[in-house]
Amino acid sequence: MKSFLFHLHPKASIFRPTGTNNNLQWCAVSFSSEAIPNGIGFGGRVNHFGLFVSAGLDQGHTFSCTTFDSPCLSKNCKICPEVIECWGVVRKGKQEERQDALKGTVLERFKEDRNMLNMVGIANASE
């Protein structure tokens, strides 16, 4: 499993797992206990995650964590997300791969990947 945290301000940085612990991801829904928060968390520990978003996707928190050796990812520990993006990587079937291989250059076909690499300052490494 590949997991990381990142922030874009004041400087784009990626925080990868340190191996300190295995607390990479947390997901809980429909629990009625205060001790088990409902939502999605990354790194850290219960109620002190590197990044946590509630099951309602309307609030959360961020703290520094040893899992990713990351700082607090926001000016404030409590967050109220305005926009949430979810990314997934899915392996295409062989037929789709063959069709896509014929369309445009690598730089044209992977614009989103290139934009992400550009944000962390390594987009032009292969040029």
Backbone torsions as a table, in degrees:
resi	resn	phi	psi	omega
1	MET	NA	134.4	176.8
2	LYS	-108.9	129.2	-177.7
3	SER	-146.8	147.2	177.7
4	PHE	-160.1	162.5	170.8
5	LEU	-114.7	156.2	177.0
6	PHE	-150.8	160.0	168.4
7	HIS	-140.3	158.2	-175.7
8	LEU	-109.2	-12.3	-176.7
9	HIS	-136.0	136.0	9.7
10	PRO	-81.0	-15.1	177.5
11	LYS	-142.4	137.3	179.2
12	ALA	-62.7	126.1	-178.9
13	SER	-143.7	145.1	175.3
14	ILE	-114.9	135.9	-179.9
15	PHE	-117.6	112.5	-177.0
16	ARG	-97.8	161.0	179.8
17	PRO	-57.6	139.3	-179.2
18	THR	-92.3	-18.9	-174.9
19	GLY	89.7	-1.5	179.1
20	THR	-59.8	-39.2	177.7
21	ASN	-151.8	177.5	-179.0
22	ASN	-107.2	23.6	-176.5
23	ASN	-84.3	56.9	-175.7
24	LEU	-73.5	-44.7	-175.5
25	GLN	-141.9	148.0	178.3
26	TRP	-134.3	136.7	175.5
27	CYS	-145.7	123.7	178.4
28	ALA	-143.0	137.5	179.3
29	VAL	-137.9	141.5	174.0
30	SER	67.2	27.6	172.3
31	PHE	-91.8	143.0	-178.2
32	SER	-104.1	6.5	-178.8
33	SER	-93.4	139.3	175.4
34	GLU	-65.3	-26.9	-177.6
35	ALA	-74.1	-17.0	-179.7
36	ILE	-120.0	98.0	-178.1
37	PRO	-70.9	138.3	177.8
38	ASN	-86.0	117.0	179.1
39	GLY	155.1	-161.6	-177.8
40	ILE	-119.5	128.0	179.6
41	GLY	-128.2	152.7	179.1
42	PHE	-132.9	125.8	178.0
43	GLY	68.6	172.3	177.4
44	GLY	71.3	-138.5	-178.7
45	ARG	-149.2	172.3	-178.4
46	VAL	-52.9	131.5	-178.5
47	ASN	64.7	11.6	176.2
48	HIS	-153.0	54.3	-177.1
49	PHE	-81.2	158.5	170.3
50	GLY	-62.1	-40.2	174.5
51	LEU	-150.9	129.5	178.3
52	PHE	-136.0	134.7	174.5
53	VAL	-126.0	128.8	-177.7
54	SER	-63.3	161.9	179.5
55	ALA	-60.6	-26.9	176.8
56	GLY	-80.1	-4.1	-179.7
57	LEU	58.5	21.0	-175.9
58	ASP	-110.5	-9.2	179.7
59	GLN	-156.9	169.5	179.1
60	GLY	178.5	-164.4	177.8
61	HIS	-153.4	164.4	175.1
62	THR	-143.2	133.7	177.8
63	PHE	-133.6	161.4	172.6
64	SER	-65.3	147.5	-179.0
65	CYS	-147.2	147.2	-179.8
66	THR	-79.3	-21.3	179.8
67	THR	-55.7	-43.1	-179.5
68	PHE	-114.9	2.8	-174.1
69	ASP	50.2	46.5	-175.6
70	SER	-108.1	149.8	173.5
71	PRO	-81.5	177.6	169.4
72	CYS	-58.9	131.5	-172.7
73	LEU	-86.8	2.3	-178.3
74	SER	-140.5	165.3	176.2
75	LYS	-63.2	-34.6	179.3
76	ASN	-115.2	147.4	178.7
77	CYS	-67.2	-36.8	178.2
78	LYS	-85.2	136.2	-179.5
79	ILE	-126.5	152.0	174.1
80	CYS	-129.8	93.6	-175.8
81	PRO	-59.7	136.9	174.0
82	GLU	-96.0	-36.8	-179.9
83	VAL	-138.4	137.5	176.6
84	ILE	-125.7	128.1	176.2
85	GLU	-109.4	137.4	174.7
86	CYS	-118.9	129.8	179.8
87	TRP	-115.2	146.5	174.7
88	GLY	-140.9	148.2	177.7
89	VAL	-115.1	122.8	-178.0
90	VAL	-124.3	131.1	178.3
91	ARG	-73.4	127.9	178.8
92	LYS	-79.2	155.9	174.9
93	GLY	-70.3	159.8	-176.9
94	LYS	-58.8	-37.9	179.9
95	GLN	-63.4	-45.5	179.3
96	GLU	-64.6	-37.6	179.1
97	GLU	-62.0	-43.0	-179.7
98	ARG	-63.1	-41.9	179.9
99	GLN	-66.1	-43.8	-179.6
100	ASP	-66.8	-30.2	-178.3
101	ALA	-62.7	-23.9	-177.9
102	LEU	-88.8	-8.7	-173.7
103	LYS	-100.5	106.8	172.1
104	GLY	69.3	178.5	179.0
105	THR	-83.7	168.4	178.3
106	VAL	-58.1	-42.8	-179.0
107	LEU	-65.0	-31.0	178.2
108	GLU	-78.2	-35.6	-175.7
109	ARG	-77.3	-22.2	-174.9
110	PHE	-121.9	50.9	-177.0
111	LYS	-62.5	-41.2	-179.4
112	GLU	-63.3	-42.8	178.4
113	ASP	-62.4	-42.9	-179.7
114	ARG	-63.7	-40.1	177.8
115	ASN	-63.0	-41.0	178.1
116	MET	-64.2	-43.9	177.2
117	LEU	-62.6	-37.1	178.4
118	ASN	-63.3	-38.6	-179.6
119	MET	-62.3	-31.3	179.7
120	VAL	-100.2	9.6	170.7
121	GLY	82.2	19.8	179.4
122	ILE	-127.0	17.2	-176.8
123	ALA	-64.6	-32.2	-173.5
124	ASN	-98.5	16.3	-177.5
125	ALA	-61.9	-30.2	-177.1
126	SER	-95.2	-0.5	-179.2
127	GLU	-88.5	NA	NA
